[in-house]
Amino acid sequence: MNDASYHEPLGTPLTDQEFQQLAQLIQGQLGIQMPASKKTMLSARLQKRLRVLKIESMQAYVQWITDPVTAGQEYINFLDIVTTNKTDFFREPVHFDFLTHTLFPQLSQLGLGQGRAVKIWSAGCSTGEEPYTIAMVAKEYEAQLRQPFKVDILATDISSRVLKQAKNGVYGMERISPISQALRKKYLLRHKDPNSDKVRMGPELRRMLRFGRLNFMDGEFGLKERMHVIFCRNVMIYFDRPTQQRLVNQFCQHLEPGGFLFIGHSETLNGLDVPLELLQPTIYRYAGRS
């Protein structure tokens, strides 16, 4: 058989000590819990990276990435490796129904969307499916309203790799399957090559979005503006309860009084000391601190 049919031998798996070093780094820098059950997964992901870098020793890589003096750009690549980026268009559709039938009408009655834009933050936007979905829902509401309804969407993630894809707004046909044919015709652009399965989000959607890299473990997030709506869905499941409580309270500092927080269907704020009122499962309203 031809040896070219095979990959180079994988480097040695992570030792328990190396795993603990990386787990502490990930917990400290990202707030993400890394229990022992994740060791095999992390080791497999890192072995792929070692092949790219042509590094034979896992020990050498761990020493490199845990030293802030030498890590450099590879530290960003490491964060990309360990973060999970599962997302879909129109994921958890009840949230978008709530935007259309409850939240947008309430904000419109307050005069928002005309002179002053509705500000929405997609926190942990991954490859962009969530913020582009929000943009489509907002444009559809604007058409229903029959007057301008301005929405400004901030989309952030810690992963530079997924942010690059989100900014490009290019997706394969399999990724856009949850989007209706009517919305595809309105807002998506087909590739000029008829044999390509790629589509791009249209310019009117892309104009509504701005992207930035943000680490939830950073003190004030580097944001000075207040939002009317924050989506942070299926992100906090990776954090311990004290980190969840700190993070939600920081979100509240960036919400306008009366603003809304959306979390994922597998998450709950029960038992956390946070100034939020539950409207319906996974949807909360910030009344403001007394």
Beta strands, then each sheet from edge to edge (+ up, - down):
strand 1: 118-123
strand 2: 151-157
strand 3: 170-172
strand 4: 188-190
strand 5: 198-201
strand 6: 209-213
strand 7: 227-231
strand 8: 255-262
strand 9: 276-280
strand 10: 283-286
sheet 1: 6+ 2+ 1+ 7+ 8+ 10- 9+
sheet 2: 3+ 5- 4+
end
